[in-house]
Amino acid sequence: MKELNALEANELLENEILLVDVREEHELEVVSFDVKNCLNIPLSEIETRFHEVPKNQKIIVACRAGIRSSQAIQYLIHFGYDGDLLFNLKDGILGWQQSGLKTL
C-alpha cells in the first residue's frame, strides 16, 4: 500500500486530487481537513457508499491516525478499485496537524 506523509499529500491535493476522510461524523466536529476536494465516508459506511468514490483517479484516504484509512483502501481494492491509484495518509489528521497544515 502506498503511503504519503502530510506534506506529500498536501502537494497532491493542490492538484485537485480527492481526499476521502473515513472518520466518523463526531470526529469531524472536532477537527477537519481544510482542503478543496474532500469527501467524508465513515469507515462504518464504506461498504454501502464506496460507489461515491471515483474509480479512475488518484485518491488519498485519511482518518485520525492512518489505520482505518488503510482498512478503507483494502475495502476499495476488494470492490474493484486500482490499488495503484489509492494512497494512505500516514498518521492521518494527527500527522497533518503536526505538520502545521490547515484544519477547520
C-alpha positions as CSV (number, residue, x, y, z in Angstrom):
1,M,0.0,0.0,0.0
2,K,1.3,3.4,-0.9
3,E,1.6,5.9,1.9
4,L,2.1,9.6,1.8
5,N,3.1,11.9,4.6
6,A,1.1,15.0,5.2
7,L,3.3,17.3,3.2
8,E,3.4,14.9,0.2
9,A,-0.4,14.6,0.4
10,N,-0.9,18.3,0.6
11,E,1.1,18.8,-2.5
12,L,-1.0,16.3,-4.4
13,L,-4.2,17.9,-3.1
14,E,-3.3,21.2,-4.6
15,N,-3.6,19.4,-8.0
16,E,-7.3,18.7,-7.5
17,I,-6.9,15.1,-6.1
18,L,-9.7,13.9,-3.9
19,L,-9.3,13.3,-0.2
20,V,-11.6,10.7,1.3
21,D,-11.9,11.1,5.0
22,V,-13.2,7.9,6.7
23,R,-13.6,9.3,10.2
24,E,-17.0,9.4,11.9
25,E,-19.2,12.5,11.9
26,H,-18.4,13.3,15.6
27,E,-14.7,13.3,14.8
28,L,-15.2,15.9,12.0
29,E,-16.8,18.2,14.5
30,V,-13.6,18.3,16.5
31,V,-11.2,18.9,13.6
32,S,-11.4,18.6,9.8
33,F,-9.1,18.9,6.8
34,D,-9.1,22.3,5.2
35,V,-8.8,21.1,1.6
36,K,-11.0,21.9,-1.5
37,N,-11.8,18.3,-2.6
38,C,-12.8,16.3,0.5
39,L,-15.5,13.6,0.7
40,N,-16.5,12.1,4.1
41,I,-17.5,8.5,4.0
42,P,-17.1,6.9,7.5
43,L,-15.4,3.6,7.5
44,S,-18.6,2.1,9.0
45,E,-20.4,3.1,5.8
46,I,-17.7,2.3,3.2
47,E,-19.4,-1.0,2.1
48,T,-22.6,0.8,1.2
49,R,-21.2,4.1,-0.1
50,F,-18.0,3.1,-1.9
51,H,-19.6,3.9,-5.3
52,E,-19.3,7.6,-4.3
53,V,-15.5,7.3,-4.7
54,P,-14.4,7.9,-8.3
55,K,-12.7,4.8,-9.7
56,N,-10.3,6.1,-12.3
57,Q,-8.4,8.9,-10.5
58,K,-5.9,9.2,-7.7
59,I,-7.5,9.2,-4.2
60,I,-5.9,9.9,-0.8
61,V,-7.7,8.1,2.0
62,A,-7.4,9.6,5.5
63,C,-8.5,9.0,9.1
64,R,-7.3,10.0,12.5
65,A,-4.0,8.1,12.6
66,G,-3.8,6.1,9.4
67,I,-5.2,2.8,10.5
68,R,-8.9,3.0,9.4
69,S,-7.8,4.6,6.1
70,S,-5.7,1.6,5.3
71,Q,-8.7,-0.7,6.0
72,A,-10.8,1.5,3.8
73,I,-8.3,1.1,1.0
74,Q,-8.5,-2.7,1.4
75,Y,-12.3,-2.5,1.0
76,L,-11.9,-0.3,-2.1
77,I,-9.5,-2.7,-3.7
78,H,-11.9,-5.6,-2.9
79,F,-14.6,-3.6,-4.7
80,G,-12.5,-3.3,-7.8
81,Y,-10.5,-0.1,-7.3
82,D,-7.0,0.1,-8.6
83,G,-4.6,0.0,-5.6
84,D,-2.0,2.0,-7.6
85,L,-4.4,5.0,-7.5
86,L,-5.1,4.8,-3.8
87,F,-2.8,6.5,-1.2
88,N,-3.0,6.2,2.6
89,L,-2.3,9.3,4.6
90,K,0.3,8.2,7.0
91,D,-0.5,9.3,10.6
92,G,-3.9,10.7,9.4
93,I,-5.1,14.1,10.6
94,L,-2.8,13.9,13.6
95,G,0.2,13.9,11.2
96,W,-1.5,16.7,9.2
97,Q,-1.8,18.9,12.3
98,Q,1.8,18.1,13.4
99,S,3.0,19.2,10.0
100,G,1.3,22.6,10.6
101,L,-1.2,22.2,7.7
102,K,-4.6,23.9,7.8
103,T,-7.5,22.4,9.5
104,L,-11.1,23.6,10.3
